[in-house]
Every structure is written in C-alpha cells, then in structure tokens.
Amino acid sequence: NVIFIAHEKESKGADGETPVKRPEVGGSSANDLMKEVDLVGYLQMVGRQRTICFNPTEWFYAKNTCNLEPEIRIPVLVDAKGRAGAANDFLSGIIARYGESQAERRDLTARYEKMMDAIDTAARAATTAEDLNAVKESMMKAEPVFNSRIAGADRLARRAQEIGAVYDKINECYVQA
C-alpha cells in the first residue's frame, strides 16, 4: 500500500465560484493520480479533535471507494502532557478495512457474474413465454447483486423478442404474442 500525504491547494468548484480544497500534487500527473488512487481523505480540525473525511463535499475533494464513515476521529497518540493515548495503528486500520471492502467486492462480483451466466443460460434455453416466466420467477427469488434484476430483465426481454413473446405489464408476466 502506498500512502501519499499532501498539502492542499484551492481551485474553483463545479459552479466556478466556490473554492474547493484538493491535494496539491505537482506536475501534470495530478489528475491521473487522482483517478488511480482508491481513497483520498481530507484531514481537518473539528474543535480540538482531528478528523479525516473520505466523502467529498462542496468544500474539499475526497474519495471513498470502500464506504468508510463520512468522518473518522483520529486518535490522540500522545496528549499535551506527553502521555501515550492510543496505539499507533490508525492508518493500518483504514488499510485493513479497505482490503476487507475489496475482498467483499470481489466476492460480490463473482456472485454477480455467476448469476448473470445462469440467467443467460436459462434465457437462451427458453422457447416459450412460460419458460421466460419460470426464469423471471427464479431470478426474483434470488438475492439481487448490484443491478442483477435490471440486467436479467433486459436479457429476458431480448429473448422474449426473439421467441415472439411480450411482457404483460398488468399481469407482470410474459405471454405469447
């Protein structure tokens, strides 16, 4: 894992007026770098508490690809009197949570692809409106992954057109044309 720590620079926001704070990255590669990184946090003080925000706002650029909380308090490692306050594992905890999110996303993607393959296979095998309805029913019973129901419905609609069936919106089923 590579961690970049940068100062901020202000640029104009989407409205052309509101200043937005962005990481100051030198050279022409700044935009390319921002596209490639998975997390961008903005460190700020809220009262006397340091926080880091990974969700973008109209005031600063951020990037949160793993659904971290919108604002995370940064633990105090050493207090004003020099006493140890917390373990120095804050960033490693963030990285671990990112890794868990990536693993979950890989699992969901594999489930999605398997589900779409099954729907494709069943749709190609369908030769009647009743067959399509059986595939639709099976698809609706399965727990959706990402946009699986929308994508599956689109595949069934294409197959229906090929076999001369139409979708009856009132009865919510396929019928032979």
ZIHUHU-V300847 format. One record per residue. N is the residue number from 0. RES is the residue in one letter. PSI is psi in degrees with one decimal (none if undefined). OMEGA is omega in radians with two decimals (* if undefined). BURIAL is I if it has 9 or more other ideal C-beta (glycine too) atoms within 8 Angstrom, else O. Layout:
n=N res=RES psi=PSI omega=OMEGA burial=BURIAL
n=N res=RES psi=PSI omega=OMEGA burial=BURIAL
//
This chain:
n=0 res=N psi=135.9 omega=3.13 burial=O
n=1 res=V psi=130.7 omega=3.13 burial=O
n=2 res=I psi=124.5 omega=3.04 burial=O
n=3 res=F psi=135.9 omega=3.03 burial=O
n=4 res=I psi=126.7 omega=-3.04 burial=O
n=5 res=A psi=155.9 omega=2.94 burial=O
n=6 res=H psi=176.0 omega=3.13 burial=O
n=7 res=E psi=156.4 omega=2.97 burial=I
n=8 res=K psi=153.3 omega=3.13 burial=O
n=9 res=E psi=138.3 omega=3.01 burial=O
n=10 res=S psi=171.6 omega=3.14 burial=O
n=11 res=K psi=140.9 omega=3.12 burial=O
n=12 res=G psi=-172.8 omega=-3.09 burial=I
n=13 res=A psi=-30.2 omega=-3.14 burial=O
n=14 res=D psi=-3.8 omega=3.13 burial=O
n=15 res=G psi=-0.2 omega=-3.07 burial=O
n=16 res=E psi=-49.5 omega=-3.05 burial=O
n=17 res=T psi=126.5 omega=3.09 burial=I
n=18 res=P psi=136.6 omega=3.11 burial=O
n=19 res=V psi=132.6 omega=3.12 burial=I
n=20 res=K psi=131.1 omega=3.14 burial=I
n=21 res=R psi=157.9 omega=3.05 burial=I
n=22 res=P psi=136.4 omega=3.10 burial=I
n=23 res=E psi=108.3 omega=3.13 burial=O
n=24 res=V psi=123.6 omega=-3.07 burial=I
n=25 res=G psi=155.7 omega=3.04 burial=O
n=26 res=G psi=-179.2 omega=-3.07 burial=O
n=27 res=S psi=-2.5 omega=-3.09 burial=O
n=28 res=S psi=1.7 omega=-3.06 burial=O
n=29 res=A psi=-48.8 omega=-3.12 burial=I
n=30 res=N psi=-39.5 omega=3.11 burial=O
n=31 res=D psi=-40.8 omega=3.14 burial=O
n=32 res=L psi=-44.0 omega=-3.13 burial=I
n=33 res=M psi=-31.1 omega=3.09 burial=I
n=34 res=K psi=-33.1 omega=-3.02 burial=O
n=35 res=E psi=-29.3 omega=-3.09 burial=O
n=36 res=V psi=152.2 omega=-3.08 burial=I
n=37 res=D psi=-29.3 omega=3.13 burial=O
n=38 res=L psi=135.7 omega=2.99 burial=I
n=39 res=V psi=121.4 omega=3.14 burial=I
n=40 res=G psi=151.1 omega=3.07 burial=O
n=41 res=Y psi=118.5 omega=-3.12 burial=I
n=42 res=L psi=130.4 omega=-3.14 burial=O
n=43 res=Q psi=164.6 omega=3.05 burial=I
n=44 res=M psi=131.0 omega=3.01 burial=O
n=45 res=V psi=102.2 omega=-2.96 burial=O
n=46 res=G psi=-121.7 omega=3.11 burial=O
n=47 res=R psi=10.6 omega=-3.09 burial=O
n=48 res=Q psi=127.8 omega=3.03 burial=O
n=49 res=R psi=136.5 omega=3.06 burial=I
n=50 res=T psi=158.5 omega=3.02 burial=I
n=51 res=I psi=134.5 omega=-3.11 burial=I
n=52 res=C psi=129.7 omega=3.12 burial=I
n=53 res=F psi=-9.3 omega=3.08 burial=I
n=54 res=N psi=130.8 omega=-3.13 burial=O
n=55 res=P psi=152.1 omega=3.06 burial=O
n=56 res=T psi=179.6 omega=3.08 burial=O
n=57 res=E psi=-11.0 omega=-3.08 burial=O
n=58 res=W psi=-25.9 omega=-3.13 burial=O
n=59 res=F psi=154.0 omega=3.11 burial=I
n=60 res=Y psi=137.1 omega=3.05 burial=I
n=61 res=A psi=169.7 omega=-3.13 burial=I
n=62 res=K psi=128.6 omega=-3.04 burial=I
n=63 res=N psi=85.9 omega=-3.09 burial=I
n=64 res=T psi=-2.0 omega=-3.09 burial=O
n=65 res=C psi=23.8 omega=3.05 burial=I
n=66 res=N psi=43.5 omega=3.00 burial=O
n=67 res=L psi=160.8 omega=3.09 burial=I
n=68 res=E psi=151.8 omega=-3.11 burial=O
n=69 res=P psi=-35.3 omega=3.14 burial=O
n=70 res=E psi=126.5 omega=-3.10 burial=I
n=71 res=I psi=127.7 omega=3.09 burial=I
n=72 res=R psi=135.4 omega=3.11 burial=O
n=73 res=I psi=125.1 omega=-3.09 burial=I
n=74 res=P psi=149.8 omega=3.09 burial=O
n=75 res=V psi=118.1 omega=-3.12 burial=O
n=76 res=L psi=-41.3 omega=3.14 burial=O
n=77 res=V psi=124.9 omega=-3.10 burial=O
n=78 res=D psi=-179.7 omega=-3.07 burial=O
n=79 res=A psi=-23.7 omega=3.14 burial=O
n=80 res=K psi=6.3 omega=3.09 burial=O
n=81 res=G psi=11.3 omega=3.14 burial=O
n=82 res=R psi=141.7 omega=3.09 burial=O
n=83 res=A psi=134.9 omega=-3.11 burial=O
n=84 res=G psi=-40.5 omega=-3.07 burial=O
n=85 res=A psi=162.0 omega=3.09 burial=O
n=86 res=A psi=147.5 omega=-3.11 burial=O
n=87 res=N psi=63.5 omega=-3.09 burial=O
n=88 res=D psi=20.2 omega=-3.06 burial=O
n=89 res=F psi=-54.1 omega=-3.10 burial=I
n=90 res=L psi=-37.1 omega=3.12 burial=O
n=91 res=S psi=-31.2 omega=3.06 burial=O
n=92 res=G psi=-41.2 omega=3.09 burial=O
n=93 res=I psi=-45.1 omega=-3.13 burial=I
n=94 res=I psi=-39.4 omega=3.11 burial=I
n=95 res=A psi=-42.8 omega=3.12 burial=O
n=96 res=R psi=-37.0 omega=3.06 burial=I
n=97 res=Y psi=-43.8 omega=3.12 burial=I
n=98 res=G psi=-41.1 omega=3.10 burial=O
n=99 res=E psi=-41.1 omega=3.12 burial=I
n=100 res=S psi=-42.2 omega=3.12 burial=I
n=101 res=Q psi=-40.9 omega=3.12 burial=I
n=102 res=A psi=-42.6 omega=3.11 burial=O
n=103 res=E psi=-41.6 omega=3.13 burial=O
n=104 res=R psi=-39.9 omega=3.09 burial=O
n=105 res=R psi=-42.8 omega=3.12 burial=O
n=106 res=D psi=-45.2 omega=3.12 burial=O
n=107 res=L psi=-40.1 omega=3.12 burial=I
n=108 res=T psi=-41.3 omega=3.11 burial=O
n=109 res=A psi=-42.1 omega=3.09 burial=O
n=110 res=R psi=-41.5 omega=3.13 burial=I
n=111 res=Y psi=-48.5 omega=-3.13 burial=I
n=112 res=E psi=-40.5 omega=3.11 burial=O
n=113 res=K psi=-42.7 omega=3.14 burial=O
n=114 res=M psi=-44.2 omega=-3.13 burial=I
n=115 res=M psi=-37.4 omega=3.08 burial=I
n=116 res=D psi=-42.2 omega=3.13 burial=O
n=117 res=A psi=-42.0 omega=3.11 burial=O
n=118 res=I psi=-43.0 omega=3.11 burial=I
n=119 res=D psi=-46.1 omega=-3.13 burial=I
n=120 res=T psi=-46.6 omega=-3.14 burial=O
n=121 res=A psi=-39.8 omega=3.14 burial=I
n=122 res=A psi=-42.2 omega=3.12 burial=I
n=123 res=R psi=-32.3 omega=-3.13 burial=O
n=124 res=A psi=-18.2 omega=-3.11 burial=O
n=125 res=A psi=132.0 omega=3.11 burial=I
n=126 res=T psi=-6.7 omega=-3.14 burial=O
n=127 res=T psi=167.1 omega=3.07 burial=I
n=128 res=A psi=-37.4 omega=3.13 burial=I
n=129 res=E psi=-39.9 omega=3.09 burial=O
n=130 res=D psi=-44.2 omega=3.12 burial=I
n=131 res=L psi=-40.7 omega=3.12 burial=I
n=132 res=N psi=-37.4 omega=3.10 burial=I
n=133 res=A psi=-41.0 omega=3.11 burial=I
n=134 res=V psi=-43.4 omega=3.13 burial=I
n=135 res=K psi=-45.2 omega=-3.13 burial=I
n=136 res=E psi=-44.7 omega=3.12 burial=O
n=137 res=S psi=-42.7 omega=-3.14 burial=I
n=138 res=M psi=-40.1 omega=-3.10 burial=I
n=139 res=M psi=-24.4 omega=3.10 burial=O
n=140 res=K psi=-28.4 omega=-3.11 burial=O
n=141 res=A psi=146.7 omega=3.08 burial=O
n=142 res=E psi=126.5 omega=-3.10 burial=O
n=143 res=P psi=148.1 omega=3.05 burial=O
n=144 res=V psi=125.2 omega=-3.07 burial=O
n=145 res=F psi=-123.0 omega=-3.12 burial=O
n=146 res=N psi=33.8 omega=-3.01 burial=O
n=147 res=S psi=-37.7 omega=-3.13 burial=I
n=148 res=R psi=-40.1 omega=3.12 burial=I
n=149 res=I psi=-47.3 omega=-3.13 burial=O
n=150 res=A psi=-40.2 omega=3.11 burial=I
n=151 res=G psi=-42.8 omega=3.12 burial=I
n=152 res=A psi=-38.3 omega=3.11 burial=I
n=153 res=D psi=-41.2 omega=3.12 burial=O
n=154 res=R psi=-39.3 omega=3.10 burial=I
n=155 res=L psi=-38.9 omega=3.13 burial=I
n=156 res=A psi=-41.1 omega=3.09 burial=I
n=157 res=R psi=-41.8 omega=3.13 burial=I
n=158 res=R psi=-38.2 omega=3.11 burial=I
n=159 res=A psi=-43.2 omega=3.13 burial=I
n=160 res=Q psi=-39.3 omega=-3.13 burial=O
n=161 res=E psi=-34.7 omega=-3.07 burial=O
n=162 res=I psi=6.9 omega=3.07 burial=I
n=163 res=G psi=33.8 omega=3.07 burial=O
n=164 res=A psi=158.3 omega=3.09 burial=I
n=165 res=V psi=158.7 omega=3.14 burial=O
n=166 res=Y psi=124.2 omega=3.10 burial=I
n=167 res=D psi=104.4 omega=-3.07 burial=I
n=168 res=K psi=-30.9 omega=-3.13 burial=O
n=169 res=I psi=-48.0 omega=-3.12 burial=O
n=170 res=N psi=-3.6 omega=3.12 burial=O
n=171 res=E psi=52.3 omega=3.09 burial=O
n=172 res=C psi=163.9 omega=3.08 burial=I
n=173 res=Y psi=144.1 omega=3.07 burial=I
n=174 res=V psi=154.8 omega=3.09 burial=I
n=175 res=Q psi=137.4 omega=-3.13 burial=O
n=176 res=A psi=none omega=* burial=O
//
